[in-house]
Amino acid sequence: MQISRRRRQAFPMEALAIERTVAEPIQRQLYRQIAAMIRDKRLAPGLELPSTRALAEDLGLARNTIVGAYDQLTTEGYLTSRRGARAVVVDLPANSPGKDKRSASATAIRHPLSKRGESLMRQPFHHGAPGRFAFHPGMPDAQNFPFGVWGRLLARRATFGADMLFGTYHVTGLPALKEAIASYLMSARGVRCSPEQIVVTTGAQAAFDLLARLLLDPGDPVWLEEPGYYAARATFTVAGATILPLAVDRDGWQMNPPEIAPRLIYVTPACQHPLGITMRMDQRLRLFEIAERHNSWIIEDDFDGEYRFQGRPVPAIQSMDYADCVIYVGTFAKLLFPALRLGFMVLPPALCEGIPHALSTTGQFAPLVLQAALADFIDEGHMSRHLKRMRRIYAERRKLFHDLFAAELPVDVTLSPAEAGIQLVAHLPDDCDDRAVVETADRLGVNTSPLSKYHWSTSGNGLVLGYAACNKAQTEAGMRRLRQAIEQARTLC
């Protein structure tokens, strides 16, 4: 390639490497390389670039390719140009982000996070992995969900709902879905509410986050079950609350008078998370007595109350609330499938008036087209039929899990008695650390969670095991691998 000496001195033509055999368009390559040279100061500020005609001739490219690259560089502020003159390199600030600086900053956050941001990034979570059903805690069976019916309902709403379902309307929830939820809750859970008290959210966790913002100031005491749901604890911790343990054991909730008056009390009374026991009537009444005495809010997380295998489902404690202090939180993650990301709250009347303002500010409202399809799914009877079928399937899988657990696992690994829910707790002996077992099980393809993760002021040593998503073959294989994980972990303890 013949290039004049004057041009070689003015513009480092040899620095341009145009590849004609790669997928990236040549115009984009040219733009990217010149922009990098300007950022790195390899092209001096004020330098005149070759004319588009001259550069096209030197590189053997079409002039329009050069024009396009120069235009993009000018639009983004790397070059300045005026009619009849050559493009000139802009004098960018010295701290403009170059490649080396981006690489260095990738390993550390240069700008400090807020204290809340640092807390957010430290909180525990458990999402598992696709296809690994044994033994993901709380995972429902998606294989038996009627996705054909769901797909038809969703397609129908997506096709004919443009006039009302594709804007930011009804931030507290689609009226049809709120009516369907209110009707369902009354018959299935005994909840007393009107549709106006219901707020549809993007899952239960979004409800906890919004409630923490609405109800808590930094330092406010929150009474939370221990062992208890770590994601709820994370939400209240990030909000700056002081977490006080409400002890739960095989005898239930230890409703001792709190030393510090709680601003908020979080409970899972129908199916304690993770133990699976149900709050007795004396404990329920004691809970209301404490809440009324201290003017506390109660959050009732009814995440799994429909799946009870000893007698009929126990009514929600909200059905007993005559002081309007209970906020009922529910989710469709366990009833249908987790990725639906739809949940709801039933608010006391005192919180209803301003809730649209809070939702509009936080953006925690769910897509209307999903809500419309779900309303149809409930109203047309598909959900009740699905739940009836899944109760039967889960009862069979629960029995199989118990039988295989007794046959396969060591005798000193014991199951905690549970009355409800789609997960169980296995207690480990002292010579076997639950986190070591979980790490070993993960390498063997078994997905579980350590019980110690659900404690913060006391110790726990066990495994939280989901059984609902596993068929017979998966449960059998998972139990054998779990036994191997326990045996291998024991050698490390």
PyMOL commands that set and color helices and strands:
alter all, ss='L'
color gray80, all
select helices_A, chain A and resi 5-10+13-15+26-39+52-59+63-76+99-105+115-120+147-160+175-189+195-197+204-215+230-238+281-294+317-320+338-340+349-352+355-362+368-379+382-408+434-443+451-454+472-492
alter helices_A, ss='H'
color red, helices_A
select strands_A, chain A and resi 79-80+88-89+198-201+221-226+242-249+252-253+264-267+297-301+326-331+343-346+414-415+423-427+449-450+462-466
alter strands_A, ss='S'
color yellow, strands_A
deselect
rebuild
show_as cartoon
